[in-house]
Each structure stands twice: as structure tokens, then as C-alpha cells.
């Protein structure tokens, strides 16, 4: 039996363990796909990109730097990280646009 509720599943991360043992996450990572439906400014995340980002989270620098994701994963991860930086800084970064203009 499926029960509808107003519970929203959210995913968080924290650089250190919470002393309470309750897993209080400091960094908002996202929502489950059902919970995020209809919310503006949310982007879907492919499984491949999620695996790529989790690899960076779990690995040391030497292991993480050997990852060779496809171009689609690179673009999706870059877009996600730029959105995250914009959220944290509460403004757009100028550098990514400048770098794209000199590459072209």
C-alpha cells in the first residue's frame, strides 16, 4: 500500500561527522526525483554524473585525477558545480564565461 504524505526526501553531505550521531548534513546535495518535481531551478542529474561526483567525494587526489569521464558527464558536472558556486556566492561568476569566450 502506498501512502501519500508531505514528506520531502533531501540529500545532504557534511565534511565531518556530527557529534550527535544524527547525521546532520551541512551541504544540500539535492532531492529525490519525485520530491523535486515542479521546483524551479532544479536540474536532473544523470547516474553517470552522480557516480563521477561520488568518486571525487570518496577518493584521494591521485585516484580522482585519473577519472576520464565522457564529454556529457563533464558538461553536466561543470553546469552543476557552476550552479552550486552561484548559490553559495549569491552571484554569477565571471571567470567561466570569460574562459569560454577565449576558447572559441
N, C-alpha and C positions, 0 to 999 in steps of 0.2 A: 504494500500500500504506500502510495506517495502522498506526502502531506505538504501542502504549500505553506510556506512561512515567510516572514520578512527578514530572515537571517541572510546576511551577505557574507560570503566567504572571501577573505582578503589574505594575501600572502605578504609577509614581512621578513626582513633579514636584520641581523644585528651583528656588529663586529665582535662583540664579546657576549658571553653568557650572562643572563640576568640572574642576580643572586637569589631571587625569589624562587627560581626554578620553573616559573610560569612561561618562559619563552617570550618575554616582551620584546617584540621586534622594533628596531629603531628606524628601519628604512622600508618604505612602502614599495613592494615589488609589483603588485597587480591584483587583479580579481580573477575568479574563475570565469570562464566564458559566459555562462548563464547569468551570473551576477552583474557582469559588465555590459550586458545588452542595454542599449538606449542611452548610455552615459556618453557625453561628448568628450572629445579629446582622448579617447581610448583607442589604441591600435591593437589589432590581433597580432599574436606572436607565434611564429611557426615553431614546431617541435625542434627543428634543426637549430634554429637560433637560440632557443632555450637551452639546448644541450651545449651549444658553444659557450654561452654565458656562464652556465653552471661549471663548465670545465675551467674557466678562468677563476671562478669563485673557489674551487676546490684544489687547484694546482699551484705549485710554486712557479716562479717566473720562468725558469728554464723549461719546464713542461708546457706551460701555457704558451710560450713564444713559438713552440713547434706546431701549433694548430694551423691548419691551412683550410679554412672554410671556403665554400663557394662564393661567388660574387653576390648571389641573392642574400646569403646569410650575412656577408659583410655589410651590404647596404642596409639590411633590416636592423642589424645591431648598431650601426652608426646612427641611423634615424632614432632608434630607441634611446641611445645614450645622449644625443643632442637634446631630445625632449626632456630627459631627466635633468641635464645640466640647466636647461631653461627653467624648469620647475624649481630647482634649488636656488638659482641665482635671481629668479623672478625677472629675467630679461633675456633677450636673444643674444647669442654670442656672435661677434663679428668675424672671428677667425675662420670658421668653416666656410662661409660664403666667399671670403677673400681667397682661400686656398682653391676652391672650386673655380673661381674666375681665372686664376693664373694657370691652372691645369689645362683649361680649354684652349 
